[in-house]
């Protein structure tokens, strides 16, 4: 990410721009994989209790920064800074993250589990179990459909709603800060019924995505961003918990890494298809509407997939093991 951001700052010209963005996204993809795998290893260490809350709390600092950064960015844009300046600031942040990760991240697994984990491939296709692949199959289509629209939210709000870039940045901060406020409480509640939480979270997300098709004002943007926070927090914690459900301790980190790898690949294709739909239909509102309707339909398939799973995690107040 550091290399791509620096290049984008100093050489924002064709044909280098696509390569620079690709470099940033490759770095971001690896970060997503590792930030999923690390808490999965911690769950193996602690026995898997309060899994959704654990995943949410690991992400909380990132959401806090995600809420603070757009406010700073919006202010800088308003006083005359340009996007390239923000890229350079982000590059400095990436460099600091490299140092912090090197000095601060410690291994949580026992030595024998580490050795067992190292014996397999980095991206595992075998050994993760039937539950894992049923769940991945159910979520793949939903994440794909959401990625038709989500990458173009800024374009929708600025170009078709007619709001300024700084207003969009401030509203994004409202979404992130709302996520921060909800993470602990919703994570705890999610652990009590993982399946119901995932179904409710995914369906609500798809529904709210459709409402973006009708927005026009600052108030619309603020309300929708705040409404979107709760379902995103619900299903982001629930999906990670279910992805490592029933996976052996030495494979939990690899399961989360593999899950995130599979889900990240959806963006590569979905974003391109979203752009084609945008160009063909002439409106991002239509793209958001299509993603919403198909997303709500596919939640039915996710529900069916979840009903075939045997849950093996214990929550704080509820045993999620069932014997369907």
C-alpha positions as CSV (number, residue, x, y, z in Angstrom):
1,X,0.0,0.0,0.0
2,X,2.9,2.4,0.8
3,X,4.4,1.9,-2.6
4,X,1.1,2.3,-4.5
5,X,0.2,5.4,-2.5
6,X,3.5,7.1,-3.1
7,X,3.4,6.3,-6.8
8,X,-0.2,7.6,-7.0
9,X,0.9,10.9,-5.3
10,X,3.9,11.6,-7.6
11,X,2.9,9.9,-10.9
12,X,-0.9,10.2,-11.2
13,X,-0.9,9.7,-15.0
14,X,-2.1,7.1,-17.5
15,X,-1.1,4.2,-17.9
16,X,0.3,4.1,-14.4
17,X,-2.8,4.9,-12.5
18,X,-4.4,1.4,-12.8
19,X,-1.2,-0.2,-11.8
20,X,-0.9,2.1,-8.8
21,X,-4.4,1.4,-7.7
22,X,-3.8,-2.4,-8.2
23,X,-0.7,-2.2,-6.0
24,X,-2.7,-0.5,-3.2
25,X,-5.6,-3.0,-3.4
26,X,-3.2,-6.0,-3.4
27,X,-1.7,-4.6,-0.2
28,X,-5.2,-4.0,1.3
29,X,-6.2,-7.6,0.4
30,X,-3.3,-9.0,2.3
31,X,-4.1,-6.8,5.3
32,X,-7.8,-8.0,5.3
33,X,-6.6,-11.6,5.2
34,X,-4.2,-11.2,8.1
35,X,-6.4,-9.1,10.3
36,X,-9.0,-11.9,9.9
37,X,-6.5,-14.7,10.6
38,X,-5.0,-13.1,13.7
39,X,-8.2,-13.0,15.9
40,X,-9.1,-16.5,14.7
41,X,-5.8,-17.7,16.2
42,X,-6.8,-15.8,19.4
43,X,-10.1,-17.7,19.5
44,X,-8.2,-21.0,19.2
45,X,-6.2,-19.9,22.2
46,X,-9.3,-18.8,24.3
47,X,-11.6,-21.7,23.4
48,X,-13.9,-19.8,21.0
49,X,-16.1,-18.1,23.5
50,X,-17.7,-14.7,22.5
51,X,-16.4,-15.1,19.0
52,X,-18.4,-12.4,17.2
53,X,-17.6,-9.9,19.9
54,X,-13.9,-10.8,19.7
55,X,-13.9,-10.2,15.9
56,X,-15.7,-6.9,16.3
57,X,-13.5,-5.6,19.0
58,X,-10.4,-6.4,17.0
59,X,-11.8,-4.3,14.2
60,X,-12.9,-1.4,16.5
61,X,-9.6,0.6,16.3
62,X,-9.8,0.4,12.5
63,X,-13.3,1.7,12.4
64,X,-12.3,4.4,14.9
65,X,-9.6,5.6,12.5
66,X,-12.0,5.1,9.5
67,X,-14.3,7.6,11.2
68,X,-11.6,10.1,12.1
69,X,-9.8,10.1,8.8
70,X,-12.6,11.3,6.5
71,X,-13.3,14.2,8.9
72,X,-9.6,15.3,8.6
73,X,-9.7,14.6,4.8
74,X,-12.9,16.6,4.4
75,X,-11.3,19.5,6.3
76,X,-8.1,19.4,4.2
77,X,-10.1,19.4,1.0
78,X,-12.2,22.3,2.1
79,X,-9.1,24.4,2.9
80,X,-7.4,23.7,-0.5
81,X,-5.6,20.4,-0.3
82,X,-6.0,18.0,-3.2
83,X,-6.3,14.2,-3.4
84,X,-2.6,13.7,-4.0
85,X,-1.8,15.3,-0.7
86,X,-4.2,12.8,1.0
87,X,-2.4,10.0,-0.8
88,X,0.9,11.1,0.7
89,X,-0.5,11.3,4.2
90,X,-2.0,7.8,3.8
91,X,1.4,6.6,2.6
92,X,3.0,7.9,5.9
93,X,0.3,6.1,7.8
94,X,1.0,2.9,6.0
95,X,4.7,3.2,6.9
96,X,3.8,3.7,10.5
97,X,1.6,0.6,10.4
98,X,4.6,-1.4,9.1
99,X,6.7,-0.4,12.1
100,X,3.9,-0.9,14.6
101,X,3.0,-4.4,13.2
102,X,6.7,-5.4,13.3
103,X,7.1,-4.3,16.9
104,X,3.7,-4.9,18.4
105,X,2.1,-8.2,17.0
106,X,2.8,-11.2,19.1
107,X,2.0,-14.9,18.5
108,X,-0.9,-16.2,20.7
109,X,-0.9,-19.9,19.7
110,X,1.0,-22.7,21.6
111,X,4.1,-23.9,19.9
112,X,2.7,-27.3,18.9
113,X,-0.3,-25.7,17.2
114,X,1.9,-23.3,15.3
115,X,4.0,-26.3,14.0
116,X,0.8,-28.1,12.9
117,X,-0.4,-24.9,11.2
118,X,2.8,-24.4,9.3
119,X,2.6,-27.9,7.9
120,X,-0.2,-27.0,5.5
121,X,-0.5,-24.6,2.6
122,X,-1.1,-20.9,3.1
123,X,-4.4,-20.9,1.2
124,X,-6.1,-24.1,2.2
125,X,-8.6,-25.9,0.0
126,X,-8.7,-29.1,1.9
127,X,-9.0,-29.8,5.6
128,X,-11.4,-27.0,6.4
129,X,-14.4,-29.2,6.5
130,X,-17.9,-29.4,4.9
131,X,-19.3,-26.6,7.1
132,X,-16.7,-24.2,5.9
133,X,-17.4,-24.7,2.2
134,X,-21.2,-24.7,2.6
135,X,-20.9,-21.4,4.4
136,X,-18.5,-19.9,1.8
137,X,-20.9,-21.0,-1.0
138,X,-23.7,-19.2,0.7
139,X,-21.9,-15.9,1.3
140,X,-20.0,-15.7,-2.0
141,X,-23.0,-14.6,-4.0
142,X,-24.1,-12.0,-1.4
143,X,-20.7,-10.4,-1.1
144,X,-20.5,-10.4,-4.9
145,X,-23.7,-8.5,-5.2
146,X,-22.9,-6.0,-2.6
147,X,-19.6,-5.3,-4.4
148,X,-21.5,-4.4,-7.5
149,X,-22.5,-1.2,-5.7
150,X,-20.5,-0.4,-2.6
151,X,-17.3,0.6,-4.4
152,X,-19.2,3.4,-6.1
153,X,-21.0,4.9,-3.1
154,X,-18.9,8.1,-3.4
155,X,-19.7,8.4,-7.1
156,X,-23.4,8.0,-6.4
157,X,-23.5,10.6,-3.6
158,X,-21.3,13.2,-5.3
159,X,-22.4,12.8,-9.0
160,X,-26.0,11.7,-8.8
161,X,-27.1,13.1,-5.4
162,X,-25.2,16.3,-6.1
163,X,-23.5,16.5,-2.7
164,X,-19.9,17.7,-2.1
165,X,-16.9,15.4,-1.5
166,X,-16.4,16.8,2.0
167,X,-20.0,16.2,2.9
168,X,-19.6,12.6,1.8
169,X,-16.5,12.3,3.9
170,X,-18.3,13.6,7.0
171,X,-21.2,11.3,6.5
172,X,-18.9,8.3,6.1
173,X,-17.4,9.3,9.4
174,X,-20.8,9.1,11.0
175,X,-21.2,5.5,9.7
176,X,-17.8,4.5,11.1
177,X,-18.4,6.1,14.5
178,X,-21.8,4.5,14.7
179,X,-20.1,1.1,14.1
180,X,-17.7,1.8,16.9
181,X,-20.5,2.6,19.3
182,X,-22.4,-0.5,18.4
183,X,-19.6,-3.1,18.2
184,X,-19.4,-4.3,21.7
185,X,-23.1,-4.5,22.4
186,X,-24.0,-6.0,19.1
187,X,-21.1,-8.4,19.2
188,X,-22.4,-9.7,22.5
189,X,-25.9,-10.1,21.2
190,X,-24.8,-11.7,18.0
191,X,-23.0,-14.5,19.9
192,X,-26.4,-15.5,21.4
193,X,-27.8,-16.6,18.0
194,X,-25.2,-16.5,15.2
195,X,-27.4,-17.8,12.4
196,X,-30.3,-15.4,13.1
197,X,-27.9,-12.5,13.4
198,X,-26.3,-13.3,10.0
199,X,-29.7,-13.6,8.3
200,X,-31.0,-10.4,9.8
201,X,-27.7,-8.5,9.1
202,X,-27.4,-9.6,5.4
203,X,-31.1,-8.9,4.6
204,X,-31.0,-5.5,6.3
205,X,-27.8,-4.6,4.5
206,X,-29.3,-5.5,1.1
207,X,-32.5,-3.5,1.9
208,X,-30.6,-0.4,3.0
209,X,-28.4,-0.6,-0.1
210,X,-31.6,-0.3,-2.2
211,X,-32.7,2.8,-0.2
212,X,-29.5,4.6,-1.5
213,X,-31.2,4.6,-4.9
214,X,-33.7,7.1,-3.7
215,X,-31.5,9.5,-1.6
216,X,-31.0,13.1,-2.5
217,X,-30.1,15.2,0.6
218,X,-27.5,15.4,3.3
219,X,-30.1,14.2,5.8
220,X,-30.8,11.1,3.6
221,X,-27.1,10.3,3.5
222,X,-26.7,10.7,7.3
223,X,-29.7,8.6,8.1
224,X,-28.8,5.8,5.7
225,X,-25.2,5.7,6.8
226,X,-26.2,5.4,10.4
227,X,-28.9,2.8,9.6
228,X,-26.3,0.8,7.6
229,X,-23.9,0.6,10.6
230,X,-25.9,-2.0,12.7
231,X,-26.4,-4.7,10.0
232,X,-22.8,-4.4,8.9
233,X,-21.5,-4.9,12.4
234,X,-23.9,-7.8,12.9
235,X,-22.9,-9.8,9.8
236,X,-19.2,-8.9,9.9
237,X,-18.9,-10.5,13.3
238,X,-21.3,-13.4,12.5
239,X,-19.7,-14.3,9.2
240,X,-16.2,-14.6,10.7
241,X,-17.5,-16.7,13.6
242,X,-19.3,-19.1,11.2
243,X,-16.3,-19.3,8.9
244,X,-14.2,-20.9,11.7
245,X,-17.1,-22.9,13.1
246,X,-16.0,-26.6,13.5
247,X,-12.5,-25.9,12.2
248,X,-9.6,-27.4,14.2
249,X,-7.5,-25.0,16.3
250,X,-4.4,-25.1,14.0
251,X,-6.6,-24.3,11.0
252,X,-8.7,-21.5,12.3
253,X,-6.4,-18.7,11.2
254,X,-6.0,-20.4,7.8
255,X,-9.8,-20.8,7.5
256,X,-10.3,-17.0,8.1
257,X,-7.5,-16.2,5.7
258,X,-9.0,-18.5,3.0
259,X,-12.5,-17.1,3.6
260,X,-11.3,-13.5,3.3
261,X,-9.2,-14.4,0.2
262,X,-12.3,-15.9,-1.5
263,X,-14.5,-13.0,-0.5
264,X,-11.9,-10.4,-1.6
265,X,-11.8,-11.9,-5.1
266,X,-15.5,-11.1,-5.6
267,X,-14.6,-7.4,-5.6
268,X,-12.2,-7.9,-8.6
269,X,-15.1,-9.2,-10.8
270,X,-18.1,-7.5,-9.2
271,X,-16.6,-4.0,-9.3
272,X,-16.0,-4.4,-13.1
273,X,-19.5,-5.8,-13.7
274,X,-20.9,-2.9,-11.6
275,X,-19.1,-0.4,-13.8
276,X,-20.5,-2.1,-16.9
277,X,-24.0,-1.9,-15.5
278,X,-23.4,1.7,-14.6
279,X,-22.2,2.5,-18.2
280,X,-25.1,0.5,-19.8
281,X,-27.9,1.8,-17.6
282,X,-26.5,5.3,-17.3
283,X,-27.3,5.5,-13.5
284,X,-25.7,4.2,-10.3
285,X,-29.2,4.4,-8.7
286,X,-30.2,1.5,-11.0
287,X,-27.1,-0.5,-10.0
288,X,-27.9,0.0,-6.4
289,X,-31.4,-1.1,-6.9
290,X,-30.3,-4.3,-8.8
291,X,-27.8,-5.2,-6.1
292,X,-30.4,-4.7,-3.4
293,X,-33.1,-6.8,-4.9
294,X,-30.8,-9.7,-5.9
295,X,-29.1,-9.4,-2.5
296,X,-32.4,-9.9,-0.6
297,X,-33.2,-12.9,-2.8
298,X,-29.9,-14.5,-2.2
299,X,-30.3,-14.2,1.6
300,X,-32.9,-17.0,1.1
301,X,-30.1,-19.2,-0.1
302,X,-27.9,-18.2,2.7
303,X,-30.7,-19.1,5.2
304,X,-30.9,-22.6,3.6
305,X,-27.1,-23.0,3.8
306,X,-27.1,-22.0,7.5
307,X,-29.8,-24.5,8.3
308,X,-27.5,-27.3,7.2
309,X,-24.7,-26.3,9.5
310,X,-24.0,-27.7,13.0
311,X,-22.8,-24.9,15.2
312,X,-20.0,-25.8,17.6
313,X,-19.2,-22.5,19.3
314,X,-20.3,-21.6,22.9
315,X,-21.6,-18.1,23.4
316,X,-21.4,-16.3,26.7
317,X,-25.0,-17.1,27.7
318,X,-26.1,-19.6,25.1
319,X,-24.8,-22.9,23.8
320,X,-24.8,-22.7,20.1
321,X,-24.3,-26.4,19.6
322,X,-27.5,-27.9,18.2
323,X,-28.5,-31.3,17.0
324,X,-30.7,-30.7,14.0
